[in-house]
């Protein structure tokens, strides 16, 4: 299995071997971050908003588009502001977008097959309930006979 290659800002976004989102379909906006930054916190636009419009994307099949719109909506907006540098926030936003798209495109889990408790487990449960009831019934007032 090949190691996952991190996509750098400005490059196409590689979701998997069959799906690559071109860089022109991604919109990045920058603003001032409220997080860490030291002296440069009020002067650098390190907060990143990465937007991907699923509905108008040309690389998705109709089935992929329907699944993505149904699960994450359109457009998908990722905000990253946890790092001091704009570059690291851009990389973090792209990584989160890849994770969200992969999770949304994953097939749904198989349906749950209902099971019923075994006869032994049912009997143990009833025995435990009876024992608990007896214990509680012994907590009443003491009566003289």
TALIN-V777131 format. One line per field, one symbol per residue. phi: phi as a letter, one per 20 degrees, with the letter a starting at -180 (. if undefined). psi: psi as a letter, one per 20 degrees, with the letter a starting at -180 (. if undefined). Layout:
# TALIN-V777131
phi: ???
psi: ???
This chain:
# TALIN-V777131
phi: .fffefeegndfeeebfeccefffedddccbfeeefrmfefeddeefcddcceffdfeeeffffffffffecnbeedddcbedfefffffffffffffffffffefffffffefccffffffffffffffffffffffeffedee
psi: pqqppppqpirqoogahioppqhiipppqqrpqibqichjhjiqnippoppoohhjpiiqrhgggggghhhirprpppppjirhqhghhgggghghgggggghhiqqqqqqpoqrqqrgghgghghghggggggghhiiaqpqp.
